[in-house]
Amino acid sequence: MFSKEYFRYLLSSNRYLLILLLLVGMLNALGNTIRGLDLILQGIFAAGCSFILPMIVFYHVHDKKAVDSYLSLPVSRKAMLVTGIVFCFLGVYLMIAIGCIAFGIKGQYPADVIGSSLPSPSQPFNVLLALAVMAPTCLALVMFNTALYLIGNDLIDGVIMMGAYTCLPLAIYIVISSFFYSFVAGGNNPDLSVIRFFSPIYMSAELLLMIAEQGKVYWSSLIGLCIAALLSAYLLHRSYVLRKAERANSRSTSFFSYPLVINLYLIVCVYAIATLYGMRYKALGEFLGDHFVLYILLFAAFVAAYFLYRRKFYFNFRLPLFYLAVVLVSLLFVSSARSSRGFGLSDRYEKAKGPDTVSIDIWYADNNNEVNDYIFEQQGKRGEYVGVFVQVNGDKIANQVSLMSEETSDIIERYRKKAIDDFYEGEYAEYEASSHITIVPDGGFSYSQYTCNEAIALKDLIALAKDPSVRITVTTEEGEYRIGTDGTLRIYHSYVPDVTKP
């Protein structure tokens, strides 16, 4: 299964490349003065090598002259495949190993660079753990990218397949996020973590950063990479061991090649355009009028992709029919999403309660508002600018016991429901007062955001201020004020220097 002679040949024929990789890795690890950045760059270099090395080692399958010479060598195809994968793996692993060892020697991230969530002095970077986990990670990455490269029948097609399938999870993520942003009230941050399992690059980066930040292994990503390696092994067997030599430099016609890739990206792009049909459009005709050029350009790109696939100008009546069918289905989908209030997805968010963290930004178009009148009544002055920020259960350290009351929760829920109605039925008025509500369940990482096209009323602000878990800051051009539990306004921070003091 492994050929020492073929491995020595790969070493000798690519020795200059290996020396270059070693120099780049060493210079980055030793010369980078920002600790932590060297490990990140080393990971980027390793990811790049996982694409470049398979293209170099397996280029012969796409070359008519080279494929006959290589496949006639006294080495079995399985041995050539395994040996080539091992060679690519060592090149990728070399880059990441240099970064892990250098980072472990240097120490942890300082608190003032890149991110405060990275290792503290009490949590040293586990070099052995990183080296052990990144070994199967690099192997899975090399196998996956090699399998993608062998889908095509020439060099250009192989590179396109690698890029297309690598970027596809990101493209799908963008389309789904755009749909939530346009059609689901409060759904600006959907949980799409499952998509990462379709991206070995993402899972590899996630593993490395988790070890660097917390000294732990992200087991779900490691298992996902192992599954990707098994699937890649099956595809490699079919596309290399069982490969016909006459495929070299011929048209790529395999199932996972151009027809599938072109149609997948067409669907993704069409739905990406369709998600622009948000609530600001009153009618579908208005939307199509604004984006007609985009649809024309996309159809031209669709025809050009088939030209690249066929290696000649190709036009069939099925192409425009398929294109129109995809466009019509996408428009029907977004129209249904609009009429059904995002298919009811906005209802999956629950009422804020207990330990949830809520922040509300209140914006006023001008200084003629009841909060400004309230400031004048309390302080004898008006503000040219007035902004209000409400924070509920925000300071968990100083406020561990006091959670939001039921009355506070009811007030927030009333405006949340009003914001949902505004999202689906109202029109966003750019120059009018508004309240931006962000709810973080149990102080976690996921959140939902709402925009209510009116400012929270003063009586509701005073009612909120009575809750000890609520902190309300009123900002003017002269300073910051706080509303106390008794409804009084007191100065918190003045922007105007006190000239009476020496």
C-alpha positions in Angstrom: 0.0 0.0 0.0 3.0 2.3 0.5 5.9 2.6 -1.9 9.2 3.8 -0.5 10.7 4.2 -4.0 7.8 6.4 -5.1 8.0 8.4 -1.9 11.7 9.0 -2.4 10.9 10.1 -5.9 8.3 12.6 -4.7 10.8 13.9 -2.1 13.6 14.4 -4.7 11.3 15.9 -7.4 9.7 18.4 -4.9 12.7 19.1 -2.6 12.8 22.8 -3.5 9.1 23.2 -2.7 9.6 21.5 0.7 12.6 23.7 1.4 10.5 26.8 0.5 7.6 25.6 2.8 10.1 25.0 5.6 11.6 28.5 5.2 8.2 30.2 5.1 7.1 28.4 8.2 10.3 29.1 10.2 10.4 32.7 9.2 6.8 33.3 10.2 7.1 31.3 13.5 10.4 33.0 14.5 10.1 36.4 12.9 6.5 37.3 13.8 6.5 39.6 16.8 2.8 39.4 17.5 2.3 36.3 19.5 -0.7 34.3 18.3 -0.7 35.8 14.8 2.1 33.4 13.9 -0.2 30.4 14.7 -3.1 31.9 12.8 -0.9 32.5 9.7 0.6 29.1 10.0 -2.9 27.6 9.9 -3.6 29.7 6.7 -0.4 28.5 5.1 -1.2 24.9 6.0 -4.7 25.2 4.5 -3.2 26.7 1.3 -0.8 23.7 1.1 -3.7 21.3 1.4 -4.9 22.7 -2.0 -1.5 23.2 -3.7 0.2 19.9 -2.9 -2.5 17.6 -4.3 -2.4 19.6 -7.5 1.4 19.1 -7.8 1.5 15.4 -6.7 -1.5 14.2 -8.7 -1.1 16.5 -11.8 -0.3 13.5 -13.9 -4.0 12.2 -14.0 -4.9 15.4 -16.0 -2.0 15.2 -18.5 -2.3 12.8 -21.4 1.5 12.4 -21.7 2.1 12.0 -18.0 -0.7 9.7 -17.2 0.5 6.8 -19.4 4.0 7.2 -18.0 2.9 7.2 -14.3 0.4 4.4 -14.6 3.0 2.2 -16.3 5.4 2.5 -13.4 6.0 -0.8 -11.5 3.9 0.6 -8.6 0.3 -0.3 -8.0 -2.3 2.5 -8.2 -3.2 2.0 -4.6 0.4 2.4 -3.6 0.7 5.6 -5.7 -2.4 7.0 -4.2 -1.5 6.2 -0.6 2.1 7.4 -1.0 0.9 10.6 -2.7 -1.6 11.3 0.1 1.1 10.7 2.8 3.5 13.0 1.0 0.9 15.8 0.8 -0.1 15.2 4.5 3.5 15.6 5.7 3.9 18.8 3.8 0.7 20.3 5.3 1.4 18.8 8.8 4.9 20.3 8.7 3.5 23.8 8.4 1.0 23.4 11.3 3.5 21.6 13.5 6.0 24.4 13.2 3.3 26.9 14.2 2.1 24.8 17.2 5.7 24.2 18.5 6.7 27.8 18.1 3.6 29.1 19.7 4.0 26.7 22.6 7.6 27.9 23.2 6.7 31.5 23.0 3.8 31.3 25.4 0.3 32.6 25.5 -1.4 35.6 23.8 -1.0 38.9 25.6 -4.4 40.2 26.7 -4.1 43.3 24.5 -3.6 41.5 21.1 -6.1 39.8 18.8 -8.6 38.8 21.5 -9.0 38.7 25.3 -10.6 35.3 25.1 -7.4 33.6 24.1 -5.2 31.7 26.7 -4.3 33.2 30.0 -1.0 32.6 31.8 -2.8 30.0 34.0 -3.7 28.0 30.9 -0.6 27.0 28.9 -0.9 26.0 25.3 -0.9 22.2 25.1 1.5 21.5 22.3 1.2 17.7 22.4 -2.6 17.9 22.3 -2.4 20.2 19.3 0.0 18.0 17.4 -2.0 14.9 18.1 -5.3 16.4 17.1 -4.0 18.3 14.0 -2.5 15.1 12.5 -5.8 13.4 11.6 -7.2 16.9 10.8 -4.5 17.6 8.2 -4.9 14.1 6.8 -8.7 14.5 6.4 -8.2 17.9 4.7 -5.6 16.6 2.2 -7.8 13.6 1.4 -10.9 15.8 0.9 -9.1 18.3 -1.3 -7.5 15.6 -3.4 -10.8 13.9 -4.0 -12.2 17.3 -5.2 -9.2 17.8 -7.5 -9.7 14.4 -9.1 -13.4 15.0 -10.0 -12.3 17.0 -13.0 -10.5 15.6 -16.1 -8.0 18.4 -16.5 -6.1 20.8 -14.4 -8.5 23.7 -14.8 -11.5 21.6 -14.1 -9.8 20.1 -11.0 -9.0 23.5 -9.6 -12.6 24.8 -10.3 -14.1 21.7 -8.5 -11.9 22.4 -5.4 -12.9 26.0 -5.3 -16.6 25.3 -6.0 -17.1 22.7 -3.3 -15.0 24.5 -0.8 -17.0 27.7 -1.1 -20.4 26.1 -1.5 -21.1 25.8 2.3 -20.3 29.5 2.7 -22.6 30.4 -0.2 -25.4 28.4 1.3 -24.8 30.1 4.7 -25.0 33.5 3.1 -28.3 32.7 1.4 -29.9 31.3 4.5 -28.7 34.3 6.6 -30.0 36.7 4.0 -33.4 34.9 4.1 -33.6 35.3 7.9 -32.6 38.9 7.7 -35.2 39.7 5.0 -38.2 37.6 6.1 -37.9 36.6 9.8 -38.4 39.2 12.4 -35.8 38.9 15.1 -34.0 36.3 13.0 -30.8 38.2 12.3 -28.6 35.5 13.9 -29.9 32.1 12.9 -28.2 29.0 14.3 -26.5 27.5 11.2 -23.7 25.7 13.0 -24.7 22.4 11.2 -23.3 23.9 8.0 -19.8 23.7 9.4 -19.9 19.9 9.0 -19.8 20.4 5.2 -16.6 22.5 5.4 -13.5 20.6 6.4 -11.6 23.9 6.3 -13.9 25.5 8.8 -13.8 22.4 11.1 -10.0 22.3 11.0 -9.8 26.0 12.0 -12.4 25.4 14.7 -10.3 22.6 16.2 -7.1 24.6 16.2 -8.6 27.7 17.7 -10.5 25.6 20.4 -7.2 24.1 21.5 -5.4 27.5 21.5 -8.2 29.3 23.3 -9.5 26.7 25.8 -7.1 23.7 25.6 -10.0 21.5 24.7 -10.9 19.3 21.7 -14.0 20.1 19.7 -15.1 16.5 19.3 -18.0 17.2 16.9 -15.6 18.8 14.4 -13.0 16.0 14.8 -15.7 13.3 14.2 -17.0 15.3 11.3 -13.5 15.4 9.8 -13.1 11.6 10.3 -16.4 11.1 8.4 -15.2 13.4 5.6 -11.9 11.4 5.4 -13.9 8.1 5.1 -16.1 9.5 2.3 -13.0 11.0 0.6 -11.3 7.6 0.8 -14.2 6.0 -1.1 -14.2 8.8 -3.7 -10.4 8.6 -4.1 -10.6 4.8 -4.8 -13.2 5.4 -7.5 -11.5 8.5 -9.0 -7.9 7.3 -8.9 -7.6 3.5 -8.5 -10.4 2.8 -10.9 -9.8 5.8 -13.1 -9.5 5.3 -16.8 -6.4 6.8 -18.4 -8.4 8.2 -21.3 -10.1 10.7 -19.0 -7.1 12.9 -19.0 -7.7 16.2 -20.8 -11.3 15.1 -21.8 -14.6 16.8 -20.9 -15.5 16.4 -17.2 -18.7 14.4 -17.1 -18.7 12.7 -13.7 -21.8 13.1 -11.5 -20.1 15.6 -9.1 -18.6 17.6 -11.9 -19.8 20.6 -14.0 -23.5 19.9 -14.5 -24.1 19.4 -10.8 -21.9 22.3 -9.7 -23.4 24.7 -12.3 -26.9 23.9 -11.3 -26.2 24.1 -7.6 -24.6 27.6 -7.9 -27.4 28.8 -10.2 -29.9 27.8 -7.5 -27.8 29.5 -4.7 -27.4 32.7 -6.7 -31.0 32.9 -7.8 -32.2 32.5 -4.2 -29.6 35.0 -3.0 -31.2 37.6 -5.4 -34.7 36.5 -4.4 -34.0 37.2 -0.7 -33.5 40.8 -1.6 -37.3 40.9 -2.0 -37.7 42.2 1.5 -40.3 44.2 3.2 -39.4 47.5 1.6 -40.9 46.4 -1.7 -44.6 46.9 -2.0 -45.0 44.6 -5.0 -43.2 41.9 -6.9 -43.1 44.0 -10.0 -41.2 46.7 -8.3 -38.6 44.2 -7.1 -38.2 42.7 -10.6 -37.8 46.1 -12.1 -34.9 46.9 -9.7 -33.1 43.6 -10.2 -33.8 42.8 -13.8 -30.2 43.4 -14.8 -29.0 41.0 -12.1 -31.1 38.3 -13.5 -29.9 38.9 -17.0 -26.2 38.9 -15.9 -26.8 35.7 -14.0 -28.3 34.0 -17.0 -25.3 35.1 -19.1 -23.0 33.6 -16.4 -25.1 30.4 -16.5 -24.6 30.1 -20.3 -20.9 30.9 -20.0 -20.5 28.1 -17.4 -21.9 25.6 -19.9 -19.5 27.0 -22.5 -16.6 26.2 -20.1 -18.0 22.8 -19.5 -18.6 21.9 -23.2 -15.4 23.6 -24.4 -17.5 25.2 -27.2 -20.5 27.5 -27.5 -23.5 25.6 -26.3 -27.1 26.7 -26.2 -30.1 24.5 -25.7 -33.8 25.4 -25.1 -33.6 23.5 -21.9 -31.2 26.0 -20.4 -33.6 29.0 -20.4 -36.4 26.8 -19.4 -34.5 25.5 -16.4 -33.3 29.0 -15.5 -36.9 30.4 -15.6 -38.2 27.5 -13.6 -35.6 28.1 -10.8 -36.4 31.8 -10.9 -40.1 31.3 -10.7 -39.8 28.7 -7.8 -37.5 31.2 -5.9 -40.0 34.0 -6.3 -42.9 31.8 -5.2 -40.8 30.8 -2.2 -40.0 34.3 -1.1 -43.6 35.5 -1.8 -44.9 32.7 0.4 -42.3 33.6 3.1 -43.5 37.2 3.0 -47.2 36.4 3.2 -46.8 33.8 5.9 -44.6 36.0 8.1 -41.4 34.0 7.5 -43.3 30.7 7.6 -44.0 31.4 11.3 -40.3 31.3 12.2 -40.4 34.6 14.1 -42.7 32.8 16.6 -39.9 30.5 17.7 -38.4 33.3 19.8 -39.8 33.3 23.3 -40.7 36.1 25.6 -37.7 37.5 27.6 -37.6 36.3 31.1 -35.5 35.7 34.2 -31.8 35.5 33.5 -32.1 36.7 29.9 -30.1 39.8 28.9 -31.9 42.6 27.1 -30.6 45.8 25.7 -32.7 48.5 24.1 -31.3 51.4 22.1 -33.8 54.3 21.7 -33.3 56.8 19.0 -35.1 60.2 18.5 -35.3 62.0 15.2 -35.3 65.5 16.9 -35.3 67.1 20.3 -39.1 67.4 20.5 -39.9 64.4 22.5 -41.2 63.5 26.0 -37.8 62.4 27.3 -36.4 65.8 26.5 -39.3 67.4 28.3 -38.6 65.1 31.2 -34.9 66.2 31.2 -36.0 69.8 31.2 -38.4 69.2 34.1 -35.7 67.4 36.2 -32.6 69.4 35.2 -33.9 72.7 33.9 -32.2 72.2 30.5 -33.0 70.6 27.1 -30.7 68.5 25.0 -30.1 69.0 21.3 -29.4 65.3 21.1 -31.1 62.7 23.3 -30.4 58.9 23.3 -31.6 56.3 25.7 -29.9 52.9 26.4 -31.7 50.3 28.5 -29.8 47.3 29.9 -31.6 44.5 31.7 -29.5 41.9 33.7 -26.4 43.2 31.8 -24.0 43.3 34.7 -24.1 39.7 36.0 -21.2 40.1 38.4 -22.7 43.0 40.3 -26.2 41.8 39.9 -26.3 38.1 40.4 -29.5 37.9 42.5 -31.8 40.5 40.9 -33.4 39.2 37.7 -36.0 41.1 35.6 -39.5 41.3 37.1 -42.6 40.0 35.3 -43.7 43.6 34.8 -40.3 44.3 33.0 -40.7 41.2 30.9 -44.3 42.3 29.9 -43.2 45.8 28.8 -40.4 44.3 26.7 -42.7 41.7 25.2 -45.3 44.4 24.2 -42.7 46.3 22.2 -41.2 43.1 20.8 -44.6 42.2 19.4 -45.0 45.7 18.1 -41.6 45.4 16.4 -42.8 42.1 14.7 -45.9 43.8 13.4 -43.8 46.7 12.1 -41.5 44.3 10.4 -44.2 42.6 8.4 -46.9 45.3 8.1 -45.2 48.7 8.6 -42.7 50.6 6.7 -39.4 51.5 8.2 -39.2 55.3 8.6 -35.6 56.2 8.5 -35.9 59.6 10.1 -38.4 58.8 12.8 -37.9 57.6 16.4 -37.3 53.9 16.9 -36.4 51.3 19.5 -33.8 48.6 18.7 -34.4 45.6 21.0 -31.8 42.9 21.4 -32.6 39.8 23.5 -29.9 37.3 24.5 -31.4 34.1 26.1 -29.8 33.4 29.4 -26.8 35.6 28.6 -25.6 33.2 25.9 -24.2 33.8 22.4 -27.3 33.5 20.3 -29.6 36.5 20.1 -32.6 38.0 18.4 -33.0 41.6 17.3 -36.1 43.7 16.7 -36.7 47.2 15.4 -39.8 49.0 16.7 -40.8 52.0 14.6 -41.5 54.1 17.7 -39.6 55.1 20.8 -40.4 53.4 24.1 -42.8 55.7 26.0 -41.5 57.7 29.0 -44.0 56.1 31.3 -42.7 52.6 30.3 -39.1 53.8 30.9 -39.9 55.0 34.4 -41.7 51.7 35.0 -38.6 49.8 33.8 -36.4 51.9 36.1 -38.2 50.7 39.1 -36.8 47.2 38.5 -33.4 46.9 40.2 -32.1 44.7 37.4 -32.6 47.5 34.9 -30.1 50.3 34.2 -31.3 53.2 32.0 -28.8 55.7 30.7 -30.0 58.9 29.0 -27.3 60.6 26.9 -27.3 64.2 25.7 -24.5 66.4 24.3 -23.8 67.6 27.8 -23.5 64.3 29.6 -25.0 61.0 30.7 -27.9 60.7 33.2 -29.4 57.7 35.0 -33.1 57.2 35.8 -33.3 56.0 39.4 -35.8 53.5 40.8 -37.9 56.4 42.2 -38.1 58.0 38.7 -35.7 60.8 39.3 -33.0 61.8 36.9 -29.4 62.2 38.2 -26.2 63.1 36.5 -23.9 60.2 35.9 -21.1 61.7 33.8 -20.7 65.3 32.6 -19.1 66.1 29.3 -18.9 69.8 30.3 -15.9 70.7 32.6 -16.8 72.4 35.9 -15.2 75.9 35.6 -16.0 76.6 39.3 -13.3 74.1 40.5 -9.7 75.2 40.4 
